[in-house]
Amino acid sequence: MTLTAAPTTSDDRILARFSVNYPGFSLNVDLNLPGRGITILFGHSGSGKTTCLRCIAGLERASEGYLQINGELWEDSSKGIFVPTHKRALGYVFQEASLFPHLSVRKNLEYGLRRVPAEQHRVSWDKILDLLGIGHLLERMPDRLSGGERQRVGIARALLTSPTLLLMDEPLAALDLQRKNEILPYLERLHDELDIPILYISHSPEEVARLADYVVLLNQGTVAAEGGVQETMARLDLPTAFSGEASVVIAARVARHDDTYHLTTLTFPGGEVLVSQRLAPVGQPVRVQVYARDVSLAAEKPLHTSISNLVQARVTEVVDADTPSHVLVRLEAETTPLLARITRRSRDQLDIKPGMQFWAQIKSVALLG
């Protein structure tokens, strides 16, 4: 058995409208999300991310609610429709894996597999074991697993229920940095190889950059912004932009390798950048992240510089940053957005204004995944 999925149609959208009122907090969202890929609900603690996800799962019942998943209606309060959680074809991954401690990894996974009749299985046991790298763990008990291994088993168990939607509530929050870095490549493989939409909660800009196709920024129970990851991370009107971690994600492609200097050239609309060589074949699409703090601006193309990555771009916006000494500059290299964090003094000396052309000097580029 292999992974299967219905062909993409105009109904491949997630429509979610919820109104929830608690003492001191209200959630009011109206979402029209892609029915494929990874959508990340992003925001600070208390912004409503988990409440929204619990409404989608049917664990919270909104006073007013509507939910349609790729054409399948799960909830419509105006018509008295509410499909209970156990009848919604979804998988849910929490911060803690919550494996059955008295069952081996194999038995935990078989529990997920048995939740749906054999004729409704849409995912392959062998494929899931391979994607998450857990085949060698099958006979272990949960107390003999690392945190990252437990979470991978938890994700596998959720996927073996053959969900039409996978919900992930900060699955890396309980892990240390080493374990996070261990599990992120597996999440990227799920993104690339599974045709199951994923709604993923995070407050980590790094996870957004590496995993998201679409981003929803929640703030105090409402949608502050939403859109594709490239466009949303480059916006200067969002609270997340006004920090030292402001960055953009660029969709690039491997152009060529330089074995002498161990560098790889990546191209994108508007330019190219060099990164430390990785074993990615020529032609493969990749993501790169460029932090605003690693971009400086020059009015003329530098002729003698140790910075190899130079991209010509047009200024589209200049705003104050989170400190009185800095500003953020948004630029576009053709259709590719860039951000530069520079001093107010540099802005005034160069007289930087929208519409002007500059050379963006990119000191560091992070190849994601």
C-alpha positions in Angstrom: 0.0 0.0 0.0 1.2 3.5 -0.8 0.3 7.0 0.1 -2.7 8.2 -1.9 -4.6 11.5 -2.1 -7.5 12.9 -3.9 -6.6 15.1 -6.9 -6.5 18.8 -6.2 -9.8 20.6 -6.8 -11.3 24.0 -6.2 -12.6 22.5 -2.9 -9.1 22.0 -1.6 -9.5 24.7 1.1 -9.8 24.7 4.9 -12.6 27.1 5.8 -12.8 27.8 9.6 -14.9 30.4 11.3 -15.1 30.4 15.1 -16.4 32.7 17.8 -15.5 31.7 21.4 -16.0 33.8 24.5 -14.4 33.2 27.9 -14.0 35.5 30.8 -11.0 37.7 29.8 -10.5 36.2 26.4 -12.4 35.9 23.1 -11.5 34.1 19.9 -12.9 35.4 16.6 -11.3 34.0 13.5 -12.4 33.6 9.9 -9.9 31.6 8.0 -9.7 30.5 4.3 -6.5 28.3 4.3 -4.8 26.1 1.6 -6.0 22.5 1.7 -2.4 21.3 1.1 1.0 21.9 2.7 1.8 23.3 6.1 -0.1 26.2 7.6 1.5 27.6 10.8 -0.6 29.4 13.4 1.9 31.8 14.8 1.8 34.2 17.8 2.7 34.8 21.4 1.3 32.8 24.3 -2.3 33.6 24.9 -2.9 34.7 21.3 -5.5 32.0 20.7 -3.5 29.4 18.7 -4.4 26.3 20.8 -8.0 27.4 21.2 -8.3 27.6 17.5 -6.8 24.2 17.0 -9.0 22.7 19.6 -12.1 24.1 17.8 -10.9 22.5 14.6 -10.5 19.2 16.4 -13.9 19.5 18.0 -12.5 19.5 21.5 -13.9 23.1 22.0 -17.4 23.9 20.8 -17.6 27.5 19.6 -20.8 29.5 20.2 -20.7 30.2 16.5 -18.7 27.8 14.3 -18.2 26.7 10.7 -15.6 24.2 9.5 -15.1 22.6 6.1 -12.1 20.5 5.3 -11.4 20.1 1.5 -15.1 20.0 0.8 -16.2 17.9 3.8 -18.4 19.8 6.3 -17.5 19.1 9.9 -19.3 21.9 11.6 -22.0 24.5 11.0 -23.6 25.9 14.1 -26.3 27.7 12.0 -27.6 24.3 10.9 -26.9 22.4 14.1 -24.1 20.4 12.5 -21.3 19.3 14.7 -19.2 16.2 13.9 -17.8 14.9 17.2 -14.0 14.6 17.5 -13.9 10.8 17.2 -15.7 11.0 13.9 -13.4 13.7 12.4 -10.7 12.2 10.2 -7.8 14.0 11.9 -4.6 13.3 13.7 -3.5 15.4 16.7 0.1 15.7 17.9 0.6 17.4 21.2 3.6 19.0 22.9 4.2 15.7 24.7 4.0 12.5 22.6 1.6 10.8 25.2 2.5 7.3 24.2 1.0 4.4 26.1 3.8 3.6 28.5 2.9 -0.1 28.8 3.0 -0.7 25.1 6.0 -1.1 22.8 6.5 1.3 19.9 5.1 -1.3 17.6 2.0 -1.7 19.7 1.5 2.1 20.0 1.6 2.4 16.2 -0.7 -0.6 15.7 -3.2 1.2 18.0 -3.3 4.1 15.5 -3.6 1.7 12.6 -6.6 -0.1 14.1 -8.5 3.2 14.5 -9.6 3.0 10.9 -10.9 0.0 8.9 -8.3 -1.5 6.6 -10.1 -0.5 3.4 -9.8 3.2 4.5 -6.1 3.1 5.1 -4.5 5.9 3.0 -1.0 5.6 4.3 1.6 2.8 4.3 3.1 1.4 7.4 6.5 1.0 5.8 6.4 4.5 4.3 5.7 6.1 7.6 8.4 4.1 9.3 10.8 5.3 6.6 9.7 8.9 6.6 10.2 9.3 10.4 13.2 7.0 10.7 11.7 4.8 13.5 11.9 1.3 12.0 14.7 0.3 14.4 12.6 1.4 17.4 9.7 -0.9 17.0 10.5 -3.2 19.9 11.5 -0.5 22.4 9.3 0.7 25.2 8.6 4.4 25.4 10.8 4.9 28.5 13.8 3.9 26.4 13.2 6.6 23.8 14.7 10.1 23.6 12.3 13.0 23.5 12.8 13.4 19.8 12.2 9.7 19.2 9.0 9.8 21.3 7.7 12.7 19.3 8.5 11.0 16.0 6.6 7.9 17.2 3.7 10.1 18.3 3.6 11.7 14.8 3.7 8.3 13.2 0.8 7.0 15.3 -1.3 10.1 14.3 -0.5 9.5 10.6 -1.4 5.9 10.7 -5.0 6.8 11.5 -5.0 8.0 7.8 -6.2 11.5 8.6 -7.4 14.0 6.1 -6.0 16.7 8.4 -3.0 16.6 10.8 -3.0 19.0 13.7 0.3 19.7 15.5 0.3 21.8 18.7 3.9 23.0 19.3 5.4 19.5 18.8 8.9 20.8 19.4 8.2 23.0 22.5 9.2 20.3 25.0 12.5 19.5 23.3 15.9 20.9 23.8 17.8 22.5 20.9 19.6 19.3 19.9 16.4 17.3 19.8 14.6 20.0 17.8 17.4 20.0 15.2 17.1 16.2 15.2 13.3 16.2 14.4 13.0 19.2 12.0 14.4 17.3 9.0 11.7 14.6 9.5 9.0 17.3 9.6 10.4 18.7 6.4 10.2 15.2 4.8 6.5 15.0 5.8 6.0 18.3 4.1 7.7 17.2 0.9 6.4 13.7 0.7 2.9 13.6 2.2 -0.2 15.1 0.6 -1.9 15.7 3.9 -2.7 19.3 5.0 -1.0 20.1 8.3 -2.1 22.9 10.8 0.9 23.6 13.0 1.1 25.8 16.0 4.4 27.6 16.8 5.9 30.7 18.3 9.3 30.0 16.8 10.3 32.1 13.7 12.8 29.4 12.8 10.1 26.8 12.5 8.0 29.2 10.4 10.9 29.8 8.1 11.8 26.1 7.7 8.3 24.5 7.5 5.5 27.0 6.6 3.9 27.4 3.3 1.2 29.7 4.7 1.3 31.7 7.9 -1.5 33.0 10.1 -0.5 35.5 12.8 -2.8 35.5 15.7 -2.9 38.3 18.3 -5.4 38.5 21.2 -7.8 36.0 19.6 -8.0 37.6 16.1 -6.1 37.3 12.8 -3.5 40.1 12.6 -2.2 38.9 9.2 -2.1 35.9 7.0 -0.5 34.8 3.7 2.3 32.9 2.0 5.5 32.6 4.1 7.6 34.7 1.8 5.3 37.7 1.7 4.2 37.5 5.4 7.7 37.4 6.9 8.8 40.3 4.8 5.9 42.6 6.0 7.0 45.6 8.1 3.6 46.3 9.6 3.6 43.2 11.8 4.9 43.0 15.4 7.1 40.1 14.6 9.1 42.2 12.2 10.2 44.7 14.8 13.0 42.7 16.3 16.5 41.6 15.8 15.1 38.3 14.3 13.3 39.9 11.4 14.1 37.8 8.3 12.9 36.7 4.9 12.6 33.3 3.3 13.6 33.0 -0.3 12.5 30.2 -2.6 15.7 29.3 -4.6 17.1 26.6 -6.8 20.5 24.9 -6.9 22.3 26.2 -10.0 25.8 24.8 -9.7 28.5 23.5 -7.3 32.1 24.8 -6.8 34.1 21.9 -5.5 37.3 24.0 -5.2 35.8 26.3 -2.6 33.0 24.0 -1.4 30.3 26.5 -2.3 26.9 26.1 -4.0 25.3 28.8 -6.1 21.5 29.3 -5.6 19.4 31.3 -8.0 16.1 33.1 -7.4 14.1 35.8 -9.2 16.3 38.8 -8.9 19.7 37.3 -8.1 21.8 34.6 -6.8 23.7 33.7 -3.5 26.5 31.4 -2.4 26.1 29.0 0.5 28.5 26.4 2.0 28.2 23.4 -0.2 25.5 20.8 0.6 24.8 17.6 -1.2 21.7 18.9 -3.1 21.5 18.1 -6.8 21.6 20.8 -9.4 18.0 21.9 -10.2 16.6 21.1 -6.8 14.4 23.7 -5.1 15.5 24.9 -1.7 14.7 27.5 0.9 17.1 30.0 2.3 16.7 32.4 5.2 18.3 35.9 5.2 18.2 37.9 8.5 17.7 41.6 8.2 20.7 42.1 10.5 22.9 40.4 7.9 22.1 42.8 5.1 23.8 46.1 4.5 23.2 48.6 1.6 25.5 50.3 -0.8 24.6 53.0 -3.3 27.1 51.6 -5.8 28.3 48.1 -6.5 31.2 47.4 -4.2 34.3 46.4 -6.2 36.6 45.2 -3.4 34.7 43.4 -0.6 34.9 40.0 1.2 31.1 39.8 0.9 30.3 37.6 -2.1 26.5 37.9 -2.1 25.5 41.1 -3.8 21.9 41.6 -5.0 20.6 44.7 -6.7 17.2 45.7 -5.3 14.7 48.6 -5.1 13.6 50.1 -1.8 9.8 49.8 -1.2 9.5 50.8 2.4 11.4 52.2 5.4 10.1 52.0 9.0 11.5 52.4 12.5 12.8 49.3 14.1 12.5 48.1 17.7 15.3 50.4 18.9 15.6 54.1 18.3 19.0 53.8 16.6 17.8 51.4 13.8 15.4 51.2 10.9 14.1 48.4 8.8 14.3 48.7 5.0 12.2 46.5 2.7 13.6 45.9 -0.8 12.6 43.9 -3.8 14.9 42.1 -6.2 12.4 41.7 -9.0 9.7 39.7 -7.1 11.9 38.5 -4.2 11.6 40.5 -1.0 14.6 41.4 1.2 14.9 43.1 4.6 17.8 45.2 5.8 18.3 46.4 9.4 20.5 49.5 9.3 21.2 52.5 11.6 19.1 55.6 11.3 22.4 57.4 10.7 23.1 55.2 7.6 19.6 55.9 6.3 20.1 59.6 6.6 23.6 59.6 5.1 22.4 57.5 2.1 19.1 59.4 2.0 17.3 56.1 1.6 13.7 56.5 0.2 11.2 54.2 -1.5 11.9 53.8 -5.2 15.7 54.1 -4.9 18.0 51.3 -6.2 20.8 49.9 -3.9 23.1 46.9 -3.7 22.2 44.6 -0.9 25.3 43.1 0.6 24.2 39.8 2.3 26.8 38.7 4.9 25.1 35.3 5.7 22.7 33.0 4.1 21.1 30.0 5.9 20.2 27.1 3.7 17.1 25.6 5.4 16.6 21.8 5.5 
